[in-house]
Amino acid sequence: MRDIAKFIHGFKRFQDSYFCGGADEFERLRSGQNPRALVIGCSDSRVDPAILMDCAPGDLFVVRNVANLVPPHESDSSHHGVSAALEYAVRVLRVEHVIVMGHSSCGGIQALMRQDCAQAGEYLPRWIAIGERAREQVLGALPDKPPHLQERACEQAAILVSLENLLTFPWVRERVEAGNLLLHGWYFDLERGELLSYLPQSGQFEPLVAHCRKD
């Protein structure tokens, strides 16, 4: 019950900040939203995109899932939660940026690399398999590296797989080729407090915001 009480008190602080005491922060948002970016992030409780980027309500359209994966475009009768969110962001909200945001110490990628998610249940193994191409690339390129380095490499490689999968959606590719939608691959190193961005020119993840030095 203490956890629930914490959440309720947290909402009261949110209410005080945005609705009470003459605050008018939500006046513009009551009529609709106009975010300029979609973030596809991980469900991990440590990596909330709005907190990491210090965003206010209305700044980001966010979809989160295990290991921040984007499935390829599929036309069938299954349910496609990530694809539906992507479609709404790109075709209805007309966002200008799509950010795939991965992170270090990702449990989903660890399960993928260790191939130990078969006991996790009904849905997780099939979902994690979206990143299988990243796993194969890492094992082929870094066969003798220790597991923690392979997992870090796979966390980053899976971001690139998701970026490639984004381009299988025709309405994403069309806007990218027209120059009015930009795709970004970001990686949050939660051990170092550093944000990396994939640079196609170098083929590497480079610091976008370098880690801070503690006094």
Order of alpha helices (4+ residues) and beta strands (2+ residues): alpha-beta-alpha-beta-alpha-beta-alpha-alpha-alpha-alpha-alpha-beta-beta-beta
